[in-house]
Amino acid sequence: ILSLFALGISMSLFMGAVFFPLCYAGGEERSEALLIISLLCAFVLDFTIISMANDLLEPGTRAIVAGAVLLIACSLLAFDLSYPLTVWIYQRKDY
């Protein structure tokens, strides 16, 4: 249950981290396509982190908790780093 919870939180944070800068850069006309792109990027990022964590950590309960913490930490970091990028794109946009 912990892994599914961490995966759900991480998926939504990665989607937001990818979607908001893309939406400001690409415009509202392409928002549906950009949403699908951000969903695919979130899947790829999550499963890459999960597979790397499984390769590096020994099997067991500690690995499950550490993998969940690593997944949430990476997604929070990506979401935090996307905020300045989104602000920068918004400031450069001409209306």
SULDASUL-V400880 format. One record per residue. RES is the residue in one small letter. OMEGA is omega as a letter, one per 40 degrees, with the letter a starting at -180 (none if undefined). Layout:
[[RES | OMEGA] [RES | OMEGA]]
This chain:
[[i | i] [l | a] [s | i] [l | i] [f | i] [a | i] [l | i] [g | i] [i | a] [s | i] [m | a] [s | i] [l | i] [f | i] [m | i] [g | a] [a | i] [v | a] [f | a] [f | i] [p | i] [l | a] [c | i] [y | a] [a | a] [g | a] [g | a] [e | a] [e | a] [r | a] [s | i] [e | i] [a | i] [l | i] [l | i] [i | i] [i | i] [s | i] [l | i] [l | i] [c | i] [a | i] [f | a] [v | a] [l | a] [d | a] [f | i] [t | i] [i | i] [i | a] [s | i] [m | i] [a | i] [n | i] [d | a] [l | a] [l | i] [e | a] [p | i] [g | a] [t | i] [r | i] [a | i] [i | i] [v | i] [a | i] [g | i] [a | i] [v | i] [l | i] [l | i] [i | i] [a | i] [c | a] [s | i] [l | i] [l | i] [a | i] [f | i] [d | i] [l | i] [s | a] [y | i] [p | i] [l | i] [t | i] [v | i] [w | i] [i | a] [y | a] [q | a] [r | a] [k | i] [d | i] [y | none]]
